[in-house]
Amino acid sequence: MKPQLALKLLELYFAPPEGTLFHNASPYVLTPVLRRKSVLESANARPTTPALLATMIWVTTQTAALPELLAPGSRSSLSSKLQDLVFKLQLERDPENWHRVSGGYTQKSWYGHTALGAFSTNTGPPIPVVDDVLSLILITIVTSGGDFKRDCFPWWSKALALIETMRLHLLDHPESASNDDEDTLNQIERLDERLQSCEAKEEMRRTFWLAFALDRHLALSFNGNLAIMDGESYVYTPLPERTWQTCDEDTLSNFPNRQQGPPALVTGTGFFEFFLPLMVLLGDIIHLRRRRHHPRLGSLEGEASIALVEKLLDRCKESIDDLRQGISNRPSFSEPTNPMLDQGMGPVLQAATPGSIILSLEAPGTNRDWRQSSRVRLVTSYAHFILHVLYVLLHGEWDALTMLAWLPSASSQNEWITTPSFHKCSSHAVYASEAISSILEIDSELIFMPYLFGIYLFHGSLVLLLFADRMPAVHGGPNSAVEAACETIIRAHEACIVTLNTEFQRVFRRVMRATLMVVKNQNKTGWPYEAGS
């Protein structure tokens, strides 16, 4: 790989999630975690492990729309070579690949065994640093977004083990400083002086909270358990994204006291400001679901817990509304004067030139206000949608087959329809569909968060699939409102498939489309139709 291409790919790692006109940001970079200027500045660049640098380049190679990667086979060839390099570099730093022998340690080879004649060393495995955790998280994200999704779990387990080893979850615990073990003290001594700063500690916080949010997302995606507990997370919430990327060391060290522990309110447009609180609430819902399906504890009354989660969801909704209302009430808010923005070319449109990968259209004055307002509208639209899906998850079923088999006999149909849990679930499914319509008006290709968005779109669509499947029994035929909501869902799935193709979304789109077609045509053709088929 030429150094120029590597630099372009590294710059794209820090591209804003809204994307650019020619070079969309990588869907696998949920948030950069590191500061752009700290990594890319040539004068005083941040010391970064080769494994992390290779991983960052490998991540952006997956989707970067660069001319060097558009030739047939060029992307797959480069991606495969980078993957081998990333895995090799990461496994060299993996403590699990080292074991004690007489006189020191020995390391497994890249092929999974100890080579003949391998010599032992007294130094042992490398001391883990935050770069190792971030690299493992990135590998987990890319692998879970591919065709063999469950291959991500070995890497995810390694990331969780390092978080435990480095005690990142106790980073701001009052007693953590006095209880540092020898390895942790050695790690601090070996770090570069520049990394013994507030910036280094903030990187650790952001890495931990990225893992925390991903833990909830993966638990929902694979119907698994949570690995990082709320009650064990003694870490300050991350700085606002704008502050983190622009402020200096003095500002970082003098920043006011922050909340310790998982946040539950949306406070801004950065990943940690809007998506992390939603994942905190998702974790509460997963805990409730696990208890509900426990063989012995499932029979216990859970109304109080459900009511508490509903109250937290309501408060979160208020915080989202306050965020949007705050930008709408700004005195300086006005329509854009840039003609390109007037033409509806995206909420945060940017252009690229040969000399600069990312050239923002952000101009002084009102256009900057409009850009910020567009970002707020984009984020709050996505946040509203995910919030309604959380209500659906709280009151509904998580499995399509279980939900389609949920309907009892026709004699008790009216009683089932009037069940409070069903009413809450169905109403928020409709609200979620309306939120998708708002999102599609702002982000027609759903490029803002495609890796994360799919599973929430799926769960928000299940109730509408149930409606479509039961229309003949409930309404005696097609229902225009249900059809319109289903068409919106299908359009969103189609956009997701184009942006980040996944098999389950292709299948769900076909099922939804087939169900609508059967319902529409059954009266015209006389086809026999059985609900749930």
Summary of the structure (lengths in Angstrom):
residues: 533
radius of gyration: 25.0
end to end distance: 52.5
largest distance: 82.5
contacts: 1612
relative contact order: 0.07
helix: 62%
strand: 4%
